[in-house]
Amino acid sequence: MIRFIWQNWWRRKERFFLILVGVLIISVGLTYLVGLSEMNRGTIVDELQKRWKSSYDIVVRPKGTRSLTEETGLLDPNYLSGISGGITMEQYETIKNIPNVDVAAPIAPIGKLTYIFNVAPYEYNGNGIYRLHEQLVIDDNIQKEVSSHTSYDVYGDWDNFEEILANKPIDYPIGSERIGKYITNYQMFLLAAIDPEQEAKLIGLDKAIVDVGSSRYFDKDDKVFVEDLDGTDLIDMPIIMSNQSHSNHKLIVTFEKLDIPTEPGTAKETFDEIMKKGGQAYLDTLPSTYKKTYSYSHEEIMKRIGNGISRIDMDTGETVRNSSLYLENPSGNIEIEPTRPSPLQYTDVDSPFPEKWPFAFQLKTFMHRDVGLSRERFRQIRYYDFAYEDTWPVTHQRWIGFYDSSKLNISKDPTNELPMETYRPASSKLVLDKDLKPINPPITLKPTSSGGHDALDIITEPPTFLTTLEAAEAIIGDKPISAIRIRVKDVTDLSEDSQAKIEKVADEIER
């Protein structure tokens, strides 16, 4: 039989050789494809191994803080900034001591500190009526919001104008000579608390300290001191301050002398004439003979306030001899604002492009009264219990260092980054216009940091100041912690074993 087959192939040897070549090609091709498949699978696994590791494995939050978006498996990137307390220090210690918890880093957003920022010294140019115009420009990359305030004061020895103005009503458009040497402006910055040791392990905060002057990281001697100040708690706390600004916020201040006569014996007649012509509306139309304009970005304001608090120049490290150039009262005590963090709230809506975005949510809005105006904001105002008391906690910031959040060990890969609003704003893009038409390219939304209103907007500016949990407990009470970010021990790869370790720790925490 074999001989018969061989003779048959040999009579058709050309066809036989073609079949052999074909079999060889098919064999080599299949071998290559199998090898390529294995290689591709290995490459994909390697790439996932590189990318899967996030800043933390588990986040512990108080009950009732899950967002509507989580029902569809989506995590609100802004959720950490909206939680206000709920976890006790005892619960934190228990979680930290659970087996296989490698890092347990709590975060406690506290509230706002208001600083009186010295814009510039008053520079008068003789007797006259002076106009002070303050303008705050807030640009979130989508629209600009401009708020302004104008006031008028008299300076010099022009007749007895102080007596003339003394009995005027409170809404009279002209005031008497200003008190103080500096033009001032209120600036609010957010304060949060951490566990310095755990934060250093989680993201390397201790390695991000800026090496200027005496700037350093927290140590075990940085205690919080509480004393009674005429019935009010004075909380002396250590702080480190960020040197990064993430918002488009500009303050423009104009100081000018009006072109109006101030001859002796004419003060009363001049004031009466101003009121007859329309009061402030008339003053707003008058030109000036002398003018000074000052403009500061949010970053510049932060630096000046940092220089005033630390008495060290943030850029050079040189000692600041006269810190009152930056702050009205550099050594003064500051009340904690009674407003507490609040979350964004959503409702389900139909997606305008379900093929691209299967889920869609609409943000709820809330109306707030602000300096006599109604403003639409994206978060409710919530208050601490002490807001309803006669006194609020007063703080003294004991500066110990500056830190640079751009040097932290935080994932910047969009495939595995998790919310870290303590150090960077949440990422948010405008992809549709008001008519629900796609925007190409999408516009990245910036925090507004509008003198404190940013705490009620979509994207919040990260806290400028960090202190310790001891300070948070002294200010907020016995449940100061909003979330605990956990890294599980020996979770080093993308595997079922790693997942099992994480789930085991999560089960222990839930118990």
C-alpha positions as CSV (number, residue, x, y, z in Angstrom):
1,M,0.0,0.0,0.0
2,I,2.8,2.4,0.9
3,R,4.6,1.6,-2.4
4,F,1.4,2.3,-4.3
5,I,1.0,5.7,-2.6
6,W,4.7,6.6,-3.3
7,Q,4.5,5.7,-7.0
8,N,1.3,7.7,-7.3
9,W,3.0,10.8,-5.7
10,W,6.1,10.4,-7.8
11,R,4.3,10.4,-11.1
12,R,2.8,13.8,-10.0
13,K,5.9,15.1,-8.3
14,E,5.3,18.8,-9.3
15,R,2.0,18.7,-7.4
16,F,3.6,16.8,-4.6
17,F,6.2,19.5,-4.1
18,L,3.6,22.3,-4.2
19,I,1.7,20.5,-1.4
20,L,4.8,20.2,0.7
21,V,5.5,23.9,0.3
22,G,1.9,24.7,1.2
23,V,2.1,22.5,4.3
24,L,5.3,24.2,5.3
25,I,3.9,27.7,4.9
26,I,0.7,26.8,6.8
27,S,2.9,25.3,9.6
28,V,5.1,28.3,9.9
29,G,2.1,30.7,9.8
30,L,0.3,28.8,12.5
31,T,3.4,28.7,14.6
32,Y,3.9,32.5,14.2
33,L,0.3,33.3,14.9
34,V,0.3,31.2,18.1
35,G,3.5,32.9,19.2
36,L,2.2,36.3,18.3
37,S,-1.0,35.6,20.3
38,E,1.0,34.6,23.3
39,M,3.3,37.6,23.0
40,N,0.3,39.9,22.7
41,R,-1.3,38.4,25.7
42,G,2.0,38.8,27.6
43,T,2.2,42.5,26.5
44,I,-1.3,43.2,27.6
45,V,-0.8,41.6,31.0
46,D,2.5,43.6,31.4
47,E,0.8,46.8,30.5
48,L,-2.1,46.2,32.9
49,Q,0.5,45.4,35.6
50,K,2.1,48.8,35.0
51,R,-1.2,50.7,35.0
52,W,-3.4,48.9,37.5
53,K,-1.8,50.3,40.7
54,S,-3.7,53.3,42.0
55,S,-2.9,55.6,44.9
56,Y,-5.0,53.5,47.3
57,D,-6.9,50.2,47.3
58,I,-9.9,50.9,49.6
59,V,-11.6,54.1,50.8
60,V,-13.7,54.0,54.0
61,R,-16.5,56.6,54.2
62,P,-19.3,57.2,56.7
63,K,-22.7,55.6,56.1
64,G,-25.0,57.5,53.9
65,T,-22.3,59.2,51.7
66,R,-22.7,57.1,48.6
67,S,-23.6,59.2,45.5
68,L,-26.4,58.4,43.1
69,T,-23.8,57.8,40.4
70,E,-22.4,54.8,42.3
71,E,-25.6,52.9,41.7
72,T,-24.5,52.6,38.1
73,G,-20.9,51.7,39.0
74,L,-19.6,55.3,38.4
75,L,-17.5,57.1,41.0
76,D,-18.0,60.8,41.3
77,P,-14.5,62.3,41.0
78,N,-15.4,65.1,43.4
79,Y,-16.9,63.1,46.2
80,L,-14.2,63.4,48.8
81,S,-14.4,67.2,49.0
82,G,-18.1,66.9,49.8
83,I,-18.0,64.7,52.9
84,S,-17.9,66.4,56.3
85,G,-16.8,64.2,59.2
86,G,-18.6,61.1,60.4
87,I,-15.7,58.8,61.5
88,T,-14.3,58.9,65.0
89,M,-10.6,58.8,66.0
90,E,-11.3,55.5,67.8
91,Q,-12.7,53.9,64.6
92,Y,-9.7,55.2,62.7
93,E,-7.3,53.5,65.2
94,T,-9.2,50.3,64.9
95,I,-9.0,50.3,61.1
96,K,-5.4,51.2,61.1
97,N,-4.6,48.1,63.3
98,I,-6.5,45.6,61.1
99,P,-4.1,42.9,59.8
100,N,-2.7,43.5,56.3
101,V,-3.6,47.2,56.4
102,D,-0.3,48.7,55.2
103,V,-1.4,52.4,55.1
104,A,-4.5,54.0,56.5
105,A,-4.5,57.7,55.6
106,P,-7.5,59.8,56.9
107,I,-8.6,63.1,55.5
108,A,-10.7,65.6,57.4
109,P,-11.8,68.7,55.4
110,I,-12.5,71.4,58.1
111,G,-13.6,74.7,56.5
112,K,-12.5,78.1,55.5
113,L,-10.0,80.6,57.0
114,T,-10.5,84.3,56.1
115,Y,-7.4,86.4,55.8
116,I,-7.3,90.2,55.5
117,F,-4.9,90.7,52.6
118,N,-3.1,94.0,52.3
119,V,-3.3,95.0,48.6
120,A,-1.1,98.1,48.8
121,P,-0.5,101.2,51.0
122,Y,-2.9,104.1,50.6
123,E,-1.2,106.8,48.5
124,Y,-3.1,110.0,48.9
125,N,-2.4,113.0,46.7
126,G,-3.6,115.9,48.8
127,N,-7.1,116.9,49.9
128,G,-10.0,115.4,48.0
129,I,-12.6,112.7,47.5
130,Y,-11.1,109.4,46.6
131,R,-12.6,106.4,44.8
132,L,-11.7,102.8,45.7
133,H,-12.9,100.3,43.1
134,E,-12.4,96.5,43.8
135,Q,-13.1,94.0,41.0
136,L,-12.9,90.2,41.3
137,V,-12.7,88.3,38.0
138,I,-13.4,84.6,38.2
139,D,-12.8,82.5,35.1
140,D,-13.6,78.8,35.1
141,N,-12.5,78.4,31.4
142,I,-16.2,78.4,30.4
143,Q,-17.4,81.8,31.5
144,K,-16.2,84.9,33.4
145,E,-18.0,86.1,36.5
146,V,-17.1,89.6,37.5
147,S,-18.1,91.1,40.9
148,S,-17.2,94.6,41.9
149,H,-17.6,97.1,44.7
150,T,-16.9,100.9,44.8
151,S,-16.7,103.2,47.8
152,Y,-15.8,106.9,48.3
153,D,-14.0,108.6,51.1
154,V,-12.7,112.0,51.9
155,Y,-9.1,112.7,52.9
156,G,-7.2,115.8,54.1
157,D,-8.0,118.9,56.1
158,W,-10.8,120.1,53.9
159,D,-13.0,122.2,56.3
160,N,-14.7,120.2,59.0
161,F,-15.8,117.3,56.7
162,E,-15.7,114.7,59.5
163,E,-18.3,116.6,61.5
164,I,-20.5,117.1,58.4
165,L,-20.4,113.4,57.6
166,A,-20.7,112.2,61.2
167,N,-24.5,112.3,61.2
168,K,-25.2,111.0,57.7
169,P,-27.2,107.8,57.3
170,I,-25.3,104.5,56.9
171,D,-26.0,104.3,53.2
172,Y,-24.6,107.8,52.5
173,P,-22.2,107.4,49.5
174,I,-19.2,109.2,51.1
175,G,-17.3,108.2,54.1
176,S,-14.7,110.0,56.2
177,E,-11.0,109.4,56.3
178,R,-10.0,105.7,56.1
179,I,-8.7,103.8,59.1
180,G,-5.4,102.0,58.6
181,K,-2.5,102.4,56.2
182,Y,-3.4,99.7,53.7
183,I,-6.0,98.9,51.1
184,T,-7.4,95.6,52.3
185,N,-9.3,92.7,50.7
186,Y,-10.8,89.5,52.2
187,Q,-9.4,86.2,51.0
188,M,-10.7,82.8,52.0
189,F,-8.7,79.5,51.9
190,L,-9.6,75.9,52.7
191,L,-8.2,74.0,55.7
192,A,-8.0,70.2,56.0
193,A,-6.4,67.8,58.5
194,I,-4.3,64.7,57.9
195,D,-2.3,62.1,59.8
196,P,1.2,63.2,58.8
197,E,2.8,59.8,59.2
198,Q,0.3,58.0,57.1
199,E,0.1,60.7,54.5
200,A,3.9,60.4,54.1
201,K,3.5,56.7,53.5
202,L,0.6,57.0,51.1
203,I,1.9,59.8,48.8
204,G,5.3,61.0,50.0
205,L,4.0,64.3,51.4
206,D,7.2,64.6,53.5
207,K,9.3,64.5,50.3
208,A,7.3,67.3,48.8
209,I,8.3,70.0,51.3
210,V,9.8,73.1,49.7
211,D,13.4,73.7,50.7
212,V,13.2,77.4,51.6
213,G,14.2,79.0,54.9
214,S,13.1,76.9,57.9
215,S,10.3,75.1,55.9
216,R,9.9,71.5,57.1
217,Y,7.5,68.6,57.6
218,F,5.4,67.8,60.7
219,D,7.2,66.0,63.5
220,K,6.0,64.5,66.8
221,D,6.5,67.7,68.7
222,D,4.0,69.6,66.6
223,K,1.2,69.5,69.1
224,V,-2.1,71.4,69.2
225,F,-2.8,73.7,72.2
226,V,-6.3,74.7,73.2
227,E,-6.8,77.5,75.7
228,D,-9.8,79.6,76.8
229,L,-10.0,83.0,75.3
230,D,-12.8,84.8,77.2
231,G,-15.2,81.9,76.8
232,T,-14.0,80.9,73.3
233,D,-11.6,78.1,72.4
234,L,-8.3,79.4,71.0
235,I,-6.8,76.5,69.0
236,D,-3.1,76.9,68.3
237,M,-2.3,74.4,65.5
238,P,0.7,73.6,63.3
239,I,0.1,74.0,59.5
240,I,1.9,73.4,56.2
241,M,0.8,75.5,53.2
242,S,0.6,74.6,49.5
243,N,2.5,76.7,47.1
244,Q,0.2,75.7,44.2
245,S,-2.8,77.5,42.8
246,H,-5.2,75.8,40.4
247,S,-7.7,78.6,39.7
248,N,-8.1,81.6,37.4
249,H,-8.9,84.3,39.9
250,K,-7.8,87.9,39.5
251,L,-8.2,90.8,41.9
252,I,-8.0,94.3,40.4
253,V,-8.0,97.3,42.7
254,T,-8.1,100.9,41.5
255,F,-7.5,103.9,43.8
256,E,-8.0,107.3,42.4
257,K,-8.6,111.0,43.3
258,L,-11.7,112.5,41.8
259,D,-11.6,115.7,39.7
260,I,-13.8,117.7,42.0
261,P,-12.9,121.1,43.8
262,T,-12.0,121.0,47.4
263,E,-11.6,124.7,48.1
264,P,-11.7,125.9,51.8
265,G,-15.3,126.6,53.0
266,T,-16.9,124.5,50.2
267,A,-17.3,121.0,51.8
268,K,-20.9,121.2,52.8
269,E,-22.0,122.8,49.5
270,T,-20.0,120.2,47.5
271,F,-21.6,117.3,49.4
272,D,-25.1,118.8,48.9
273,E,-24.4,119.3,45.2
274,I,-23.2,115.6,44.9
275,M,-26.4,114.3,46.4
276,K,-28.6,116.7,44.3
277,K,-26.9,115.3,41.1
278,G,-27.5,111.6,42.1
279,G,-25.2,110.7,44.9
280,Q,-23.0,107.6,44.1
281,A,-24.4,107.4,40.6
282,Y,-23.0,110.9,39.9
283,L,-19.7,110.1,41.6
284,D,-19.3,107.0,39.4
285,T,-19.2,109.3,36.3
286,L,-16.5,111.7,37.5
287,P,-13.0,111.4,36.0
288,S,-9.9,111.3,38.1
289,T,-6.8,113.4,38.4
290,Y,-4.7,110.7,40.1
291,K,-4.9,106.9,39.7
292,K,-3.2,103.8,41.0
293,T,-4.1,100.3,39.8
294,Y,-3.1,97.0,41.5
295,S,-3.7,93.5,40.0
296,Y,-3.1,90.2,41.6
297,S,-3.6,86.6,40.4
298,H,-4.8,84.0,42.8
299,E,-1.2,82.6,42.8
300,E,0.2,86.0,43.7
301,I,-2.3,86.5,46.5
302,M,-1.4,83.0,47.9
303,K,2.3,83.9,47.9
304,R,1.8,87.2,49.7
305,I,-0.4,85.6,52.4
306,G,2.2,82.8,52.7
307,N,5.0,85.3,53.1
308,G,3.0,87.1,55.8
309,I,2.2,84.0,57.8
310,S,5.6,82.4,57.6
311,R,7.7,85.6,57.5
312,I,9.7,83.8,54.8
313,D,9.6,84.6,51.1
314,M,8.1,81.5,49.4
315,D,10.3,81.9,46.4
316,T,13.7,82.9,47.8
317,G,13.6,81.7,51.4
318,E,14.7,85.2,52.6
319,T,13.3,86.5,55.9
320,V,10.4,88.9,55.5
321,R,11.1,91.8,57.8
322,N,7.8,93.5,57.6
323,S,5.1,90.9,57.3
324,S,2.3,93.5,57.7
325,L,3.1,94.4,54.1
326,Y,1.1,91.3,53.2
327,L,-1.4,90.8,56.0
328,E,-3.3,93.3,58.1
329,N,-2.5,91.3,61.3
330,P,0.1,88.6,60.6
331,S,0.1,87.4,64.2
332,G,-3.7,87.7,64.7
333,N,-6.2,84.9,65.5
334,I,-8.7,83.8,62.9
335,E,-12.2,82.4,63.4
336,I,-13.2,79.2,61.6
337,E,-16.1,79.9,59.2
338,P,-19.1,77.8,60.4
339,T,-19.9,76.4,56.9
340,R,-18.9,72.7,56.4
341,P,-18.2,70.8,53.2
342,S,-21.3,69.6,51.3
343,P,-21.7,67.1,48.4
344,L,-22.8,67.5,44.8
345,Q,-26.3,66.2,44.3
346,Y,-27.6,64.5,41.1
347,T,-30.8,63.4,39.4
348,D,-31.0,60.8,36.6
349,V,-31.7,62.1,33.1
350,D,-31.7,60.6,29.6
351,S,-28.4,60.8,27.9
352,P,-28.5,62.9,24.7
353,F,-25.9,60.5,23.2
354,P,-26.6,57.1,24.7
355,E,-24.2,55.3,22.3
356,K,-21.3,57.4,23.7
357,W,-22.5,58.1,27.2
358,P,-25.0,55.4,28.4
359,F,-25.5,57.2,31.7
360,A,-26.3,60.9,32.3
361,F,-26.9,62.9,35.5
362,Q,-28.0,66.4,36.1
363,L,-26.6,68.5,38.9
364,K,-29.0,70.0,41.4
365,T,-28.6,73.7,42.0
366,F,-29.3,75.9,45.0
367,M,-30.0,79.6,45.4
368,H,-27.9,81.4,48.0
369,R,-28.0,85.0,49.3
370,D,-24.6,86.6,48.9
371,V,-23.9,90.3,49.8
372,G,-27.6,91.1,49.0
373,L,-27.6,89.1,45.8
374,S,-29.1,85.7,44.9
375,R,-26.6,83.4,43.4
376,E,-27.1,79.9,41.9
377,R,-24.6,77.4,43.3
378,F,-24.1,73.6,43.0
379,R,-23.9,72.7,46.7
380,Q,-26.1,73.4,49.7
381,I,-24.8,75.5,52.6
382,R,-24.4,73.4,55.7
383,Y,-23.2,74.6,59.1
384,Y,-21.4,73.2,62.0
385,D,-23.2,73.1,65.4
386,F,-21.1,76.0,66.6
387,A,-22.6,78.3,64.0
388,Y,-25.6,78.7,66.2
389,E,-23.6,79.5,69.3
390,D,-22.4,83.0,70.5
391,T,-18.8,82.2,69.7
392,W,-16.9,80.3,67.0
393,P,-13.6,78.5,67.5
394,V,-10.6,80.8,67.0
395,T,-7.4,79.5,65.4
396,H,-3.8,80.5,65.4
397,Q,-1.9,79.1,62.5
398,R,1.6,78.0,63.6
399,W,3.4,77.8,60.2
400,I,6.0,75.1,59.9
401,G,6.5,74.6,56.1
402,F,5.5,74.9,52.5
403,Y,4.8,71.9,50.2
404,D,4.6,71.4,46.5
405,S,1.7,69.1,45.5
406,S,3.2,68.6,42.0
407,K,6.0,66.5,43.6
408,L,3.7,64.0,45.3
409,N,3.6,60.3,44.4
410,I,0.1,60.4,43.0
411,S,-1.0,58.6,39.8
412,K,-1.7,60.9,36.9
413,D,-2.8,58.1,34.6
414,P,-6.5,58.6,33.7
415,T,-6.9,54.8,33.6
416,N,-6.2,54.3,37.3
417,E,-6.3,57.7,39.1
418,L,-8.6,58.1,42.0
419,P,-10.0,61.2,43.7
420,M,-7.3,63.1,45.5
421,E,-9.0,66.5,45.9
422,T,-6.7,67.3,48.9
423,Y,-3.9,68.0,46.4
424,R,-5.5,68.6,43.0
425,P,-8.9,69.5,41.7
426,A,-11.2,66.9,40.3
427,S,-11.0,66.6,36.5
428,S,-14.1,67.8,34.7
429,K,-14.7,68.7,31.0
430,L,-17.5,70.5,29.2
431,V,-18.3,68.3,26.2
432,L,-21.7,69.7,25.2
433,D,-22.8,73.3,24.7
434,K,-26.1,74.8,26.0
435,D,-27.9,73.3,23.0
436,L,-26.5,69.9,23.8
437,K,-24.2,70.0,20.7
438,P,-20.7,68.4,21.1
439,I,-17.8,70.7,21.8
440,N,-14.6,69.8,20.0
441,P,-12.1,69.9,21.7
442,P,-13.8,69.6,25.2
443,I,-13.1,72.4,27.6
444,T,-11.5,71.6,31.0
445,L,-13.3,73.2,33.9
446,K,-11.2,75.1,36.4
447,P,-11.9,75.7,40.1
448,T,-13.3,79.2,40.7
449,S,-11.8,80.0,44.1
450,S,-14.0,83.1,44.2
451,G,-12.9,84.3,47.6
452,G,-14.5,81.3,49.3
453,H,-17.5,80.7,47.0
454,D,-15.6,77.8,45.3
455,A,-16.7,75.6,48.2
456,L,-20.2,75.8,46.7
457,D,-19.2,75.3,43.0
458,I,-18.7,72.1,40.9
459,I,-14.9,72.0,41.1
460,T,-13.3,73.0,44.4
461,E,-9.8,74.4,44.9
462,P,-7.8,71.9,47.0
463,P,-7.1,73.0,50.6
464,T,-4.3,75.6,50.9
465,F,-3.5,74.6,54.5
466,L,-3.0,71.2,56.1
467,T,-3.0,70.6,59.8
468,T,-3.2,67.5,62.1
469,L,-6.2,65.4,63.1
470,E,-5.7,66.6,66.7
471,A,-6.6,70.1,65.4
472,A,-9.6,68.8,63.5
473,E,-11.0,67.1,66.6
474,A,-10.6,70.3,68.6
475,I,-12.5,72.3,66.0
476,I,-15.1,69.8,64.7
477,G,-15.7,67.4,67.6
478,D,-15.5,63.7,68.1
479,K,-16.2,62.6,64.5
480,P,-13.7,64.7,62.5
481,I,-12.7,62.2,59.8
482,S,-14.5,62.2,56.4
483,A,-12.6,59.3,54.7
484,I,-9.8,56.9,55.2
485,R,-7.7,55.9,52.1
486,I,-6.3,52.4,52.6
487,R,-3.4,50.5,50.9
488,V,-3.4,46.8,51.5
489,K,-0.1,45.0,52.4
490,D,1.6,42.8,49.7
491,V,-0.8,43.8,46.9
492,T,1.8,44.1,44.2
493,D,0.2,42.7,41.0
494,L,-3.0,42.3,39.1
495,S,-4.2,38.9,40.2
496,E,-7.0,37.0,41.9
497,D,-4.7,36.7,44.9
498,S,-4.4,40.5,45.2
499,Q,-8.1,40.9,44.8
500,A,-8.8,38.4,47.5
501,K,-6.4,40.2,49.9
502,I,-8.2,43.5,49.3
503,E,-11.7,42.0,49.7
504,K,-10.6,40.3,53.0
505,V,-9.5,43.7,54.4
506,A,-12.7,45.3,53.2
507,D,-14.8,42.6,54.9
508,E,-12.9,43.2,58.2
509,I,-13.6,46.9,58.0
510,E,-17.3,46.4,57.4
511,R,-17.6,44.2,60.5
